[in-house]
């Protein structure tokens, strides 16, 4: 049996100069985080390694500067300001590569804080909603501290870990954070229709969370035999499963299975994945490996961006020089879909920001990070249409991208393209 202790006792294992990994997204271990922050007067120079975590991140507050320093492998809203102000770090890395940072001791983990379901009769706990890099971190860490929570869904695949891997266990009983679906705007619905028109029957999908993926899923109710091999999914997928539209019938690998590495949404989706043999939660090094992704025919990857320039360069992790999110799995899936038989790598974004600034630009903002290169970019979608870039010259792709920009921005983008890039469009 697994012995449980208090959170205050469990976090005593963290020492100054340690590197601590935090379980991510909806599995963020907030009871352990709070207990660690309560020890702030005893510690110095503790590095917190994480991807996106839902909920508060008190360790990035200015009062803890010099005590805790976050190293984000993907930037969420709760640590963004600290990183932009220089009180935290951002490490750009493909999501598929993150486990190797732990396995190869490039980022050696002293302590892993994880969040699991109670053990079953065989002694196996589940990482539940988030496997991604946590699987690698806990198997690489010197010490593993686990929040054990009956609200954590019991998921299968690489999510299962034996209680013997847990050094210290802390019992909690708190619901997981939820992200509820929001009403779709007219722009989002138009993008959804344009992307859905590209999805063929029998395709395997990768999509994320948010309005655009939800809008696409909303438009797929007349499709047939869709599969899913994705980093993550949310509530929008469930109706397609219930109607038999998503059934994995034509997948080549993991046939009839929904493959993912984390799940984020409402309690509805957490209940859906609980003890569901249709859902395989697997290590992100495998899920996001382009060589694995390409094995499913008609792999259709749907990702978003902050800006796209007229040559096809995609900026997705920064606004100009300011780090904003992360490289994530965009390139993993863009490349995997491009190599798939009949695959379609898609970048979908609104033509303008909420403040009316064009997202289709002549040149990216100074200092902007290029996540997907112009050689990787193939299909760009806005509410005004679709640009097919593969095999096109700079001049032709500029014409296509300007044509799907907001109508009020097209003339100025075209003029700047002629003046700055010298392209005769």
N, C-alpha and C positions, 0 to 999 in steps of 0.2 A: 504493500500500500504506500501511496505517496504521502509523506508528512508535510503538513502545511504550517507556515509560520506567518507572522504579521509582515506587512509591507515594510514597516520601519526596520524590522530585523533583517529582512531579505536584502535590502539595498545597502546594508553594511559591507557587502562584498565589494562594492565599488570603491576604488582608491584614487587618489590624485594621479593625474596623467594617464588614466585608463581611457580606452576607447569603448564606448557603449553603443550597441546597436538597438534601435527601436523597431519593433514590429509595426507595419505600416497600415495606412488607409483606415478602414473601420476597426481594425484590430489594434490600434494604438493603445498601449497599456497604461492608461491614465492614473490608475492607483499607484503603480510603481513610479511613474514620472513625478507625481506629487510627493511621494515619500523621498525620492532622490533630491528634489529641489529643497525639501525641508532640511537636508543635510548640507546645504550650501556653505555654511560657515565652517565646515570641516574639510572642504575639498578645494582643489585648485586644478585648473587646466584639464578638465574632463571633456573629451571630444564625444559629441553625440552624433552618430552616423544614422541617417534615416533617408527614406524616400518620403513621399507625401504622407502626412498623418492627419486624420480628421480630429477636430477638437483643439483645445488650447495647447500651446507650447510655451509654458512659463519660463523654461530655461533660456529662452532667447531674450528675455527682458534685460534692459540696460543694466539693472542692478546686479546681474549675474555675470557681467563682462569680466573675463579672467578666471571665472569659476567653471562655467560651461561654455562650450563653443560648438555650434551646430555645423555639421558638414553634410549638406543636403545633396543627395544624388538625384533628386527631383524636387523642385521648389514648390511647396504649397503656400496658400495664403497666410498661414499662421507663422511662417518663418521668413516671408518675403522681405518685409521691411528691415529686419535685422541683417539680412544678407546684403541688401542694397545699401545699407548704412555701414557696411564693413565689419559688423559684429558677428558675422557668420560666413561660412564658405559654401561655394557651389562647385561640385565636381561634375563636369559634363562627361557622360558615359552612355553608351548604348545599354538599354535595359537588359538585353541578353548577356552582356559582359559583366554585370554587377556580381553575380555569384563567384566568378573567377577572381574578383578582387579579394574575396574572403578565402576561397580555397587556396590561393597562391600567396597569402599573407601580404599582399600589396596593401590591404587595409586589414591588419590582424585585429580580431575582435577579442577583447578581454572578457566583456560581459554582454550577453544578449538578453534583452527584456522582450518576452513574447506573451501572447494572449491566446489561451487554448480552451477547448471544451474539457469537461471532466473526463477521466479515463473510462474506457469501457471495461467489460469483464475480463478482457485480455490485457489490460493495462495500457491501451493506446488512447492518447489524446489526439485532438485534431486542431490544426492551425486555422480551420474554419474559413473565414472570408478572405484571408490573405496568405498565400503561399509565397509568391514572387521570390524575393531574395532572402526572406526569413528562413527558408529551408536551409540555404547554404550557411547563413550566419549562425544559426543555432548549432549546426554540426561542426562549425569551425571555432566557436567560442570556447574559452577556458571554463566559463561559468554560465549557466542558463537559469534565468529567473523567470517564472511563468505566473501570470495571472490565470487562475482557473475559474471559468465562468460558465454557468449553465445556460446563459443566453447565447453563447458562441455556437453557431451551427456546426454540426458534425459533417465535415466534407471528406471526400475520399481522395485517392491518388497520393501525391506527395505530401498532402496535408497531414497524414497520420504520423505521429511520433510516439515512441514508447515513453512511458513515464520515467524510465530509468535515465533518459537523457536530460531530465530536469533536475538541477541542483537544489533549487529552492522553489517551493510552490506557495502562492498566496491566494486564498479563496476570496473571490468577489462575486457579486450578484447584481450586475448593472446591465441594462439594455445597451445594445450597440448604437453608435451614432448613425443617423439616417440622413440621406439626401433624397428629398421627395421630388418626383417629376413636376416640372413647371409647365404652365400653358405655353404653347408654341406661337411665335409671332408669324406674321405673313411671310417675312423674309426666310425664316427657318423652314416653314412649310414648303416654300418654293425650292429651296436648296434640297430638301428631302425628296421632292418629286424628281428633280434633276438627277440626283444620285441614284434613286431607286430605278430610274429608267435604264441605268447602266448595269443593274444587277440581273443576272440571268438565272433562270431556273437551274437548280443543281449547284449553284455557287456556294462556296464556303466563305463566311463573313468574319471580318475583324472590325470591331467598332469600339468606341469608348463610351464615356458617360457625358451627359449634357444634352442640350437642345438639338443640335444637328444629328447626332446618332439617333435620338428619339424620333426626330422628324423622318429620318430614313426608314426606321423600323415601322413607323406608322403607315408608310406607303407600300409595304411589302405583303399586304394581306391577300393579294391575288397571285403570289408566287408559289412555286412548288419545290419541295425537296431541298430546302436550304440547310446548310451545315454551319457550324460555328467553331472556329479556332481563333481565339482572341486573347489579348491580355486580360481584358475585363469585360463584364457586362452588367447591366442594371435592369430595372423593372420593365423597360420597353420590350425586352425579348420574350417575356413570359406569355403574352397573348399569342405570339407566333408559335410557341411550343404547344400551347393548349389546343390550337387549331390544327396541329400537325404540319404546319408550313415549315417549321424548323424540325427536321427529323434526322438529319445526317445521313440520309439514304445513299447519297452519291459521294460521300467522302471516301478517300483512299486510306487514310489512317484514322484511327479512333472513330470508326464508323458508328453512327448512331449516338455518339457522345458529344456533349458540349465541353470543349476544352477551354480552360481559362486559368489564369494565375492569381487573380483577385476579383472580388465582387463588391460593388458599392451601390447602395440604393436604400429602399425602404425595408421595413420589416417583412413586407410581402416577398421580396427577393431573397431575404435571409431564410425565410421559411421554405421557399422553393428549393434552395440548395441543400437544406438540412437532410442528411441521410438519403440523398437523391443519387442513385447509381448512374443516372444519365449524365451527371456533372463530374468531370475529372479535373480536379485542381492540381496543377502540375508546376514544377520548378520553372521559373522564367528562363533559365538558361536553355531549357528544352522548348518551351512554348514559343519563345521569340527567336529561335534559331532559324535563319532564312532557309537553311537546307531542309528543315522540318516543314516549315510553312509552305514551301513550294511543292510539297508532295501531294497536297490536295488540289485537284484541278479547279479552274475558275475561282481561284482565291481572290477575293475582293476585299481590299484593305481600305478603310475609310478613316482618314485622319484629318486634323485641322491645322491651322497655322495662324500666326500673328500678321505676317506680311508675305506676299509673293511678288518678286520683281518681274519685269517683263522678259527676262531671260529664263525664268523658271526657278530661280533660287528661292528656297522656302525658309523663312525665319520662323521658328516655333518656340525657342526657349528664352528669348530676350526681346525687350522693346528698346531698340537701339542698343546701347552698351549696358543697359540695366538688366541683370538676370531676372527672369520672370517665372519660368516653369522648369523645363528640362528637356533633354534630348528624348528621354523615354524610349518607347518602342517604335517610334515612327519609321525610322530607317530600317529597322529589322523587318517590319511588315511591308514597307514600300518595296524593298528588295525581294523579299520572299514572294510577294504577289507578282512582281515583274517576271520572276523565274518560273512561276506556275503556268501550266498549260491552260491558256485562255484567261489568265489572271489579269486583274485590273487594280493597279495602285492609284488611289484617289486621294487628293487633298481637297477638302471642301471647306469653304469659309464665306462669310458675308462679304459683299463688295466694299462695305464701309464699317467703321467702328460705330459704337453707340453715340459717339460725338460727331459723326459725319465725316471722318477722315478716311480717305481711300486706303484699303488694304492691298490693292493692286497698285504697285508703284514702279517708277522707272528704275530707281536704285533703292536698295534697302537703306534704312536709317544708318548713319555712321555708327560703327561698332556692333551692329546687329550680328548675331550668330547665325550662320547657315547650318541648319539641321539636315535638310534634304537638298542635295546639290542639284544643279540644273541638268546634270546627266541622269540623275535618278528620277526626277520629276517627270511624270507621264500624263496624268489627267488632273486638271484643276477645275473645280466646280464652284460657281457662285449662284446666286438666285437668278442671274441673267443668262446662264447657259454653261457650256462645257468647252474647255480648251484641251485639245489632244496634242501633246507636245512631243511625244516620242518620234524621233527621226526628223524633226523639223529644225530649220535654221533659226538663228537668233531673230532674224527679221520676221519670219513666219510666226514664231511663237509670240513675239511682241504683238503682232496683229491680232492673234487669237485672244491673248490675255487682255488687251485693251478692249476688245469686243465684249468681254464679260465683266468689265469694271462698271461701276455706276455710270449711267449715261451722262450725268453732269461732270464727271471726272475724265471722260475719255479724251476730250480735246487737249486738255492740259498734259495728260500723261503722254499722248502722242507727240505733242510739241517738245516736251522734255526728252523723250526718247530720241527724236531726231537731233536735238541740240547737244545732248550729253553723250549719247551712245553712237551717234552718226548713222543710225539705221533709217533707211528710206522706206517708210511705211505708208 
